[in-house]
């Protein structure tokens, strides 16, 4: 890739700017340009099943995460016997800008305080765990794992530390390592219920229901009143078609929680699978009566009534099911059957066509998602040509998927095929003008090709969409600095570090422009912040040494 000439005031230090592009995997360092990676984003997360018994300053965070694990609405702890919906990638979930900014700032304040604590106690497992937990909450799993590993090395017997490490590994996509860590933990601490619960949840998420069931049973043996573990066991039993034991467990569960709508729905499913229609209908009706918005129960009740020959009643519940979930192909299909039984051929034909269209879309989307996952795996292994081919196969199913186009552009970027990269980015922008990452990446490409005015336009577009986009703020600061406007560049770098104090490149850039503006001591402080975030950052050490040398030019180096 071409290097970018920096402003002369900065260039006298012979230091590179840190430039952020929207790559997801790698970090590149070149003479005049540093391209930093986006934080890794998880496709789905396990519940953070941490022990509530930590005797450390991280206790609050551990208790909070453990409570989240016991949230019955958490899909990660709830394997279903029906096809599970794809868990959205966080990068695909739009968030309220103001809320995100407030959360980021709150967490980052805690993070900086924790880093300061760690600087004072670099060999304290407690301080390492405290920082790792905050990083996990911020979804910065890779650095969190590093600190969890350091903490466990200092305290090998710390079961809470090992559990937290396993959770972070799972959240970062390393399921095999997470399972291995938890299996070892259950052997070393056979009375530690959270380890069994976490192990079971991860196993069931990988569809290993037989071993997941064993682990859930162990968790319940240690804590028989744990309703969340029991419901999770029930869902795993249903998924593995062990209906008799599922009914037995549901009987225990519903005696304790008689108005749990999902419990009655699950019991209805178990009876239905055993062809006990009257019992299934009774439980589905109870579920709907408790929670009329439980779509699965409405659909299942409609299907059960239709099977019993009561088409008019069935149609009513199927219509309610579709109102709750309009794109459910199964519900439209069953409603089509109900209309035919009621001698309403036009309505039946309409619902049948809708069902067929939705089913084809579901199949296409499932195939697209499978291909996306396969391409990401290949890219992670640096098999870039193969990844590009798979991405293009996915795009053939949906040529206007802006996110897919953007991901494909990043592969072209890594292959250094700028013309191809721009083609995909242009198509992505045409498909969805509100993707800030696309505008940011176009700006990176523009800058590489020397078009700073257009890069400025694209970065402003990205920041109009998301004013808290720290990477775009830093990149705009780089463009302004390269155009000689160091004062304005400083303001953008500062905003980037305010939004994300963990952002090494923004601190580095701010240090550079401060040095170029003659503010040497403040520049040195910014570089020290980089080293506080990542003590192994050799580039920051080089920059720090050169800035320090300018403070003491007569000293021998």
N, C-alpha and C positions, 0 to 999 in steps of 0.2 A: 504494500500500500504506500501511497505517496506521503511524504512527511509534510507537515504544515509549518511554514515559517512564522515564528512568533514575533511579537512586537520587539523593537530593538531594545527598549528599556529592560525587557525581561531576558532577551537573548544574551545580554552581556553576562548573565549568570550561567549560560549554557545549560539551561534547565528546560525540560519538556513540560508543556501543559498536560493536564490529565483530562482527556476527552471521553465523554460517555456516549457509547452507542448502545442500541437496544439489543445486544446479543445476550443469550441466556446462559451460555456455558463457559466461555473462556475469557482469560485476560491476556491481552497482547501488550507488550512494551516495545516501543521503537524509539529512535533517537529524538524525534521532535513531536511525538504523539503517543499518548497512553489511552488505550481503548479499554474501558472497564466494563465488566459484565453486570447485567441485571441480577438482583437477588433471585435465587432459585425459587420458583413458584410451584407449590404442590398441587397435584391433581385432586387429591383428597387427603384428609388428615385423620389419624386415629385420635380417639379421645385421649387427653393427657391424664392418664390414670396414675396420679402420684399419691404417695402415702400421706395421710393427714397427720402423721406422727413425727414429723421432722423436728428435732430439737436444735434448730439453727435459725439464723436471721432470715433464711429463705422460707421459713415455715408458712408465712402468709401466702406466698406464691404457690407453694406446693398444695396447700389446702384449697386454694382457688381452682387450680387445675384439676384436682381430684374431684371437686364438686362438679366441674364441667363434665367429667367423665361419667358421672352418675345422672346426667341429664337424659331422660328417657327419649327426648326428641332427637338425640344425636344419632345420625345414620351410621356412624362408624361402629357403634356398639349394637346395632340392630339389624343383623342379617335377616332378610325376608325370604319367605318361601315362594314369593312371586318375583318375576324379573325385576331386579333393582334398577332404579333410575340412575343414569350416569351422574356422579357427583360433580358439580361444576368446578372447573378450574377457577381458582380465585382471580386469575387475570381476566376471566370472562364475566365476572360479577361486578356491575357498576356500583359504586359506593358514593354516598353523599360527601362532597368535597369538604365541607366544614367539619363534619364528624371525623373524617379521616385525619384532617390536620390536627384537630384537638387530641385525638388518640395518639398520633405519632409524637406530638410534643410531650404529652404526659409520660408516655413510655420512655422517651428519650431522656427526659430529665432523670428518671429513675436509673436509666442505663448509665448515664454519665456519673451519677453518684456512686453506682456500683463499680464502675471502672476506677474511680478514685479510691474506693475502698480496696480494690484488688491491687492497685499500685502500692498501697501502704502494707498490704499483706499478700504478696505474690505467691506464697506457698500455703495459703489457707484454703482448704477444701470448701469451707463455708462461703468465702468470698467468691471463689470460682463458681460454685453452685448458684449463688445469688445472681451473678451476671449471666450465667448460662440460661437460667430460667427467664430472665427478662428478655434475652435475645430470642428464646423460643416463643415467647408471647408476641414478639414483633415479627415472627415467622422468618427469622434469620437463623435457619437451622444449621447451616454449615459451621459458622463460628460457634454456635451453641454446642454443637457436638464436640468441637475441639476443647472447649472449656469443661464439658462434662467428662471427657476422657482424662483431662488433667486432674480433675477432682477425684475421679475413681482411682487413678494411679496413686494419689496421695492418701486415699482412704479406701483400700480395696474391699474392706468389709462393709462399706456404707451401702445398704440395700436400697435406700431411697435414691442415691446417686446413680446406681446401676439402672434402676427403673426409669429415671429421668433420661438417661442416655438412650435406653431402648426406645422410649417414646419419641425422642428427637430423631433417632435413626429412621423410625417408621415414617414420621412426618416428612422426612427428607427423601423418602422413596426407597430406602435401603431395607426392605422388608426382611430379607434373609438374615441380615446382621441383627435386626431388632428381635427376631424370633430366637436366634441363637443366644443373644444376651439374656432374654427372658427365661429361656429354658434353663440356662445355667443358674439364674437367680432363683428359680423355683426349687432347684436341687439344693442350693446352698441355704435357702431360707424357706423350708416347706410350710411354715405357718404364716407366710406373708401373702395375704389374700390379694392385694392389688396387683401383684406380679401375675397371678393366675388369671385374674380378670383381664388384664392388658394382653396377656398371651392369647387368651381365648378370642378376644376382639380382633386381633390382627390375623389370627388363623382363619377365622370365619370370613374376614374381609377378602382373604385369598381363596375362599371356597373350600378350605380344608375343614369341613364341618365335623368330621369324626374326631380329630384331635382337638378342635375347638370345643366340642361338647365335653370331652374329658376335662379340659381346663376349666370350663364353667362349672362342672360338677365339683371340682376341687375347691373353687372359690366359694361355692354355696356350702360345702362341707365346713369351711372355716367361718362363714358368716351366713347362716341359714335364713336370716331375716332380710337379706339384701335383695330387694324387689327388682332392681335393675339387672342384677346378674341373673335372676330367675327368668325375667322376660327375655333377656338375650339368649339364655339357654333354650327357652321355648321356641324362639325363632330359628335357632340352629337346628333343633329337632324337627321342626316343620320343613326346613330346607333339605334335610336328609331323609324325609318321609318316615320319620319315627313318630307316627301320629298318636299311638297309644300312650307313650310316655309324655308326649306334649300335652295331651288332655289331662293326665295326672298332675303335671306341673301347673297347668292352668287352673285346675281346681284349687290347688294350694294358693296360687297367686290371687285369684278372684275372691277367695274367702277373706283375704287381707285387704284387697282393693276392689270391692264389689262394683264401683261405679267407674272403673277404668274402661273407656270405650274400646280402646285398641285390644285390651285383653279379651273382651267378648267377641270382637271381630276375629281374633286369632283362634278362639275356641270354635267359632263358626266354621272357619277354614278347615280346622282339624276334623270336625264332624262331617263336613262336606266331602273331604278326601276319603272318608270311610263310608260314603254313600248313606249317611244318616241325615236325610234331608230335613226332617221336621226339627231335629235338634239344631242343625245348621241355621235354618230360617229363624228359629227362636233367638239364637245368639246374635245374628245379624240385626234383627229388629231391636234387640237391647242396645247394641252398639250405636245404631242410628238414633235411637231415642235419647241416648246420653249425649251424643255429638252428631248433630245433623250434617256437619261439614266434613265428616270422615268419608271421603270419596270412595275408598276401597270397600267400606261397608255398604254404601249405597249400591255400588256396582254388583258386589257379591250377592246382596239381597235380591236385586233385580234378576240376576242370572239364575239364582235358586228358584225364585217364583216362576220364571219362564220354564225351567226344567220340570216344574210341578204342574204345568199346563195353565197357569194363572197369568195369561198374557197381559191383561189390562192392568193388574197390580204391578207386574214386572215393568211395563212401559213407564209407569209413573216414577219408579225408583231409578230406572235407567236414564230417564230425562234429567232427574236431579243429579245423577252421577256426571252426566255430560255438562251440566251447568257448572259443576265444580271443576271439571277437567275436560275442556272442549276438544282436546286433541287425543283423547283416549280411543284408539281404533277399536279396541275390544268392546267398549260400551256402545259405540255406533253400530257394530256388527250385531250385537245382541238386541239392540233396539230395532234394527231392521227385521230380525226374526220375529220379534214381538208384533211389529206392524203387519207382517204377513199373516200371522195367526189371527190378527184382528181384521183381516181383509181390507187393509189399507195399502194397496200395491204401489201407489205413487210415493207415499212416505217411505215405504220399505225400500224401494229402488233408490231414493235419494240417500237414505242412511247407508245403504250398501255401498254406493259409490264413494261416499265420504269415508267409510271404513277402509275400503280398498286403497284410496288415495293416501290416507293417513298411514296405513300399514306400509305402503311403498316408501313413504317419507321416513318412517321409523327405520326400515331396513337400510335405506340409503344413509341415514345419519349414523346408524350403528357402524356401518362399513367405513364411513368417513372418520369416525372417532377412532376406530381400530387402526386405520391407516395413519392417522395423526400420531397416535401413541407409538406405532412402529417406527415412523420417521423420526420422532424425537429420540427414541432409543438408539437408532442408527447414528444420529447426529452426536449423541452423547459418546458413542464409540469412535467418533471421528470418521465414520464411513459416509462422507458427505455426498458423494455421487449417488450412492444407494438411497440416502435420505431424500435427495432432490427428486429422484424417480418416484419414490413412494408419496411424497408431497404432491407431485403432479398427478398421480393416480387419484389421490383424495380430491384434488381440485377438479378433476374430470366429473366427479359426482356433484360438486357445487362450485362452479367457476367464479362465483361472486362472494365467496366466503372471505371477508376482509382479513380475518385473523389468520386463516390458512395462507393467504397470499403474503401476508407480513412474515409469517414463519418461514415460508419458502424464500423470501427475499434475504432473510438472515443467513440461510445456507449459501445463497449466491454470494453474500458478503464474505463469508468465511472462505469461499472458493476464489475470492478476489475477482469475481466476474461482475464488474460494476454496471455494464450495460444491462445484463440480465436482472441484477438487483433493482435497478431503477424501473425496469419494466414491471416487475411484481409490485413494487411500492406504488407506482402510478395506478395500477389496477386496484390495489388495496384502498388507496385514497378515493378512487372513483366509486368503490363499493360502499365505503363508510368514511365519511369526512370527519367523523367524531372520534376516531382512534388517535389519541395523542401520541402513542408510540410510533405510529407511522410517520407523522409529521417530524418527530424527533429524528428518526432514522434517515428520512429524506435530507434533513439538515446536515447530518453527519456526512452523507454522500456528497452533498453540495460543497461542504467545506473541503473535503478531500479533493474535489475537482476545482477548487478556487472560487466558487460562486458564493461569496460571503453575503451579498445582499439577499439572495434567495434563501440562504440558510437562515438569515434573520427572520424573514417572513414565515418560514415553516416553524421555527421555534416559538415565535409569537402565537402562531395558530395552536401549537401544542399547549401553550400556557393559557390560552383563552379557554380551551377545553378543560384543562386541569391546572389551576393556579398553584397547586401543591406538588407539581411534578418536579422533584428536586433535580433529576438528571437533566431535564430540559433547561432549568434555571442555570445549572452549571455550564451546560453547553453554550447557552446564550452569552454567559460571561466570557467563555473562551473566544467566541466570535468577536465580541466587543473589544477584548484585549488585543486580539490580532488586528483589529482595525485601529488600535491606538487609544481607545477610550478606557483607560485603566480605572478611573474613578467609577464609571458606570459598571464596569466589570466587577469591581469589588462588591457593589450592592447586590448583584445577582448571586455571586458566590456566597455572600453572607446569608441571603435568603435560603439558599440551598442547604447550608449547614444548620440553619434554624429549624427547617422542616425535618431534616434528617441528620442529626449530629454524628451518626455513624458513617456518614458518607465521606470516605477517605479522599476521593478525587477532588471534591469541592474544597475540603480543607487545604489540600495540596495546591490547588489553583489559587485560592485566596492568599496563601503564603507567597506564591510566586508574584502576584500583582502587587502585594504589599512590599515585597523586596524591590520590585522594579520601581515602586513609587518612593523608595527611600525609607519606608517604615520597617526597618530591619528587625527590631525587637518583637514587634507584633507578628511579623512574618515568621520569626523563629517559634513563637508560641503556637501558630497554626500548624507548623510542621511537627511540633511536639505532640499535638493532638492526633496527628496521623499515626505517630509511633505508639501512642497510648492505645489507639484502636487496633493497630497491627504492629507489634514490636519487631516483626521480621521483615518489614517493608524496607528493602535495601535502597530503593529509589528515594524514599523519604530521608533515609540516613545520608545519602549522597547530597541531597538538596540541603539538608540541615547543616552538613559540614561546610558546604560552599557559602551558605548564608552566615554561619558563624565566622568563617574566615574573613568575610567582608566587615564584620564587627571588629576583628582584631587583625588587621592586615599585616602587622609587623611580626606577628607570632609565626614561628616555624611550623610548617605542617608536615 
